[in-house]
Amino acid sequence: MNEAFLTKTRENLISHLDIEKEALAGFTDDTIIFNTGDGRPNLGLDSMDALELVTMIFELFGFDVPAEDVKKLYSVNAIAAYLNEQGITE
């Protein structure tokens, strides 16, 4: 995967979802971004943040994520891979 695209995905996620710097301690591109409720480390984002994420993807890339695919967007790497699968590489 293109490192520049991964960086762009990460930076857009952080800025559009207003993730606080404290929450980013230990954050990697594989960190789960949504609160799963099972005790695994995550950024604690919720369903409203998921809606904002889908809106961000549409605004930046012109791609409308189907509702059934939102669960695939669980980390920066997963988001970038999903977008690549849809033919979005920049």
C-alpha positions in Angstrom: 0.0 0.0 0.0 1.2 3.5 -0.8 2.7 5.1 2.4 1.5 8.6 1.3 -2.1 7.3 1.0 -1.8 5.7 4.4 -0.5 8.9 5.9 -3.3 10.9 4.3 -5.9 8.5 5.6 -4.5 8.7 9.1 -4.2 12.5 9.2 -7.7 13.0 7.8 -9.1 10.6 10.3 -7.5 12.4 13.2 -8.5 15.9 12.0 -12.0 15.1 10.9 -13.0 13.2 14.0 -11.3 15.6 16.4 -9.4 12.9 18.2 -7.7 14.3 21.2 -3.9 14.0 21.5 -4.2 12.1 24.8 -6.1 9.3 23.0 -3.4 9.0 20.4 -0.8 7.8 23.0 0.2 4.3 21.7 -1.9 4.8 18.6 -0.8 2.8 15.5 -2.4 2.3 12.2 -3.7 -1.0 13.5 -5.4 0.4 16.6 -9.1 -0.3 16.7 -10.8 3.1 16.3 -14.3 2.2 17.7 -15.2 1.2 21.2 -15.9 -2.6 20.9 -16.9 -3.0 24.6 -14.7 -6.0 25.0 -11.8 -4.4 26.8 -9.5 -4.3 23.7 -7.5 -1.1 23.4 -9.2 1.4 21.1 -9.8 5.1 20.5 -13.3 4.9 21.9 -15.1 6.3 18.8 -18.9 5.7 18.7 -21.7 5.4 16.1 -21.8 9.1 15.5 -18.1 9.1 14.8 -18.8 6.2 12.3 -21.3 8.5 10.5 -18.7 11.3 10.4 -16.1 8.8 9.0 -18.4 7.8 6.2 -19.2 11.5 5.5 -15.4 12.2 5.5 -14.8 9.5 3.0 -17.5 10.8 0.7 -16.3 14.4 0.9 -12.6 13.5 0.3 -12.9 10.7 -2.2 -16.5 10.9 -3.6 -17.2 7.3 -2.5 -20.4 6.5 -0.6 -19.6 3.6 1.8 -22.6 1.2 1.9 -24.0 0.7 5.4 -23.0 -3.0 5.4 -19.3 -2.1 4.9 -18.9 0.4 7.8 -17.8 -2.5 10.1 -14.8 -3.0 7.8 -13.5 0.5 8.7 -12.1 -0.5 12.1 -8.5 0.9 11.9 -6.4 3.2 9.7 -4.9 0.3 7.9 -8.4 -1.3 7.4 -9.8 2.0 6.0 -6.9 2.5 3.6 -7.1 -1.1 2.5 -10.9 -0.8 2.0 -10.5 2.3 -0.1 -7.8 0.7 -2.2 -10.2 -2.2 -2.8 -12.7 0.3 -4.1 -10.0 1.7 -6.5 -9.2 4.7 -4.4 -5.4 5.1 -4.1 -4.8 8.8 -3.7 
